[in-house]
Amino acid sequence: MILMIARVAATGIAAAMGIGILAGLAPVGAGQILLACAGWALACFGDELAPLVGVTTTSSTPRYVEPIVRGSGWLLLLTALGLFVVRTSRLW
């Protein structure tokens, strides 16, 4: 249930930012959309994308890898959202 809520939240944030970026409100459009998309992918699909980021799992580490990858995805997504919020509120 928590995973489903997290996926819906990440998708909502990425979609809202995508619409705003396409409307021209983002300071760095291409870089920010790539940051948001990478964050969304890692936040939604964490463990499946771990090998693409260079994180490998062994038989004793799978329960530690997924939270780290998902957390880094949320960090990227929230960083892109923070830049977007600062730009739209005319602080930067």
C-alpha positions in Angstrom: 0.0 0.0 0.0 2.8 2.4 0.9 4.6 1.5 -2.3 1.5 2.3 -4.3 1.0 5.7 -2.6 4.7 6.5 -3.2 4.4 5.6 -6.9 1.3 7.7 -7.3 2.9 10.6 -5.5 6.1 10.4 -7.6 4.1 10.2 -10.8 2.0 13.2 -9.8 5.0 15.3 -9.0 6.8 14.3 -12.2 3.6 15.0 -14.3 3.0 18.4 -12.7 6.6 19.4 -13.2 6.6 18.1 -16.8 3.6 20.3 -17.6 5.2 23.3 -15.9 8.5 22.7 -17.7 6.8 22.5 -21.0 5.0 25.7 -20.3 8.4 27.4 -19.9 8.4 28.0 -16.1 11.6 26.0 -15.4 15.0 27.7 -15.2 16.8 24.9 -17.0 14.2 23.0 -19.0 16.1 20.0 -20.5 18.3 19.4 -17.4 15.4 19.7 -15.0 13.2 17.4 -17.0 16.0 14.8 -17.1 16.5 15.1 -13.4 12.8 14.7 -12.7 12.5 11.7 -15.0 15.6 10.0 -13.5 14.2 10.7 -10.0 10.8 9.4 -11.0 12.2 6.2 -12.5 14.4 5.4 -9.5 11.6 6.3 -7.0 9.0 4.1 -8.8 11.1 1.1 -9.9 13.9 1.2 -7.4 15.2 -2.4 -7.2 14.7 -3.2 -10.8 16.9 -0.2 -11.9 19.6 -0.8 -9.3 22.0 -2.5 -11.8 21.7 0.5 -14.2 23.0 2.8 -11.4 25.8 0.4 -10.6 24.4 -1.1 -7.4 24.5 -4.9 -7.3 22.8 -7.1 -4.8 23.9 -10.2 -3.1 21.9 -12.7 -1.1 22.4 -10.8 2.1 21.8 -7.2 0.8 18.5 -7.0 -1.1 16.6 -5.4 1.8 19.1 -2.6 2.0 19.5 -1.8 -1.7 15.9 -0.9 -2.6 15.5 1.8 0.1 18.8 3.4 -0.9 17.9 3.4 -4.6 14.4 4.6 -4.0 15.7 7.3 -1.6 18.1 8.6 -4.1 15.3 8.7 -6.7 13.2 10.8 -4.3 16.2 13.0 -3.6 16.6 13.7 -7.3 12.8 14.2 -7.8 12.5 16.6 -4.8 15.6 18.5 -5.9 14.0 19.1 -9.3 10.8 20.0 -7.6 12.6 22.5 -5.3 14.2 24.2 -8.3 10.8 24.4 -9.9 9.1 25.8 -6.9 11.8 28.4 -6.4 11.6 29.5 -10.0 7.8 29.7 -10.1 7.7 31.7 -6.9 10.1 34.2 -8.5 12.8 33.7 -5.8 15.4 32.9 -8.4 
